[in-house]
């Protein structure tokens, strides 16, 4: 359990010591509070909020303004936790200058500790430009949801020798460009293990196996809140969707049956004031 806000140096030390990093997404103030209380090492305000919060079909429609608002809420809820802002689609693809300006907004407007962006070899200049301004960058390779259309959908990557070689090339390029950490998504554990041992920066998995420096899950998957689908790599630790739905159903039943609210749920007038109130109203009538 983290008792103080960790830094990039701490994450490097944890890699060297073989201590696993715990990482979840968070999109709002209450979830961030719960995560900090639970001792999470790091939080990601992911563009997955597009699907988990807004009901979009993918992460593509998410805007900078939406990301920043959610980052601000998470920062307020977890002031002593390392929080990462996820750069949404078209906030960095156009140019290095656009990438730097977008990344800077996450720090200036939402007090993020780092930004994350998708891609390997193809975004090397973006990573380098952002890191040159003094901003911590986390790379994201393998299954990259923003470009899932080019990947044939949300499919695992690196399952053949040749495609695995390309994933490794992306990892090496991200580290060379100056990223301080790397997230690997939906890649075979054999490939992730090779990458984690090859790179000097911390390497984290989301659906990429045990053999790395830590794990990330989407909180909505972990607690059973997101109902559209559940990826193979997710372990559901509870099912709040069932709990919430039952609570709402029970509420409807009690209201319709006249069982709620009961006397203990009401604010009564001060003793003796009811009679005065009725006299007052009768005189006005």
Secondary structure as UniProt FT lines:
FT   HELIX           8..17
FT   STRAND          21..25
FT   HELIX           29..38
FT   STRAND          42..45
FT   TURN            47..48
FT   HELIX           49..52
FT   TURN            60..61
FT   HELIX           64..77
FT   TURN            79..80
FT   STRAND          82..86
FT   TURN            89..90
FT   HELIX           96..110
FT   STRAND          114..119
FT   HELIX           121..123
FT   HELIX           124..132
FT   TURN            133..134
FT   STRAND          137..142
FT   HELIX           145..147
FT   TURN            148..152
FT   HELIX           161..177
FT   STRAND          181..185
FT   HELIX           189..198
FT   STRAND          202..206
FT   STRAND          214..217
FT   HELIX           219..222
FT   TURN            223..224
FT   TURN            232..233
FT   HELIX           240..256
FT   TURN            257..258
FT   HELIX           263..265
FT   TURN            271..272
FT   HELIX           273..284
//
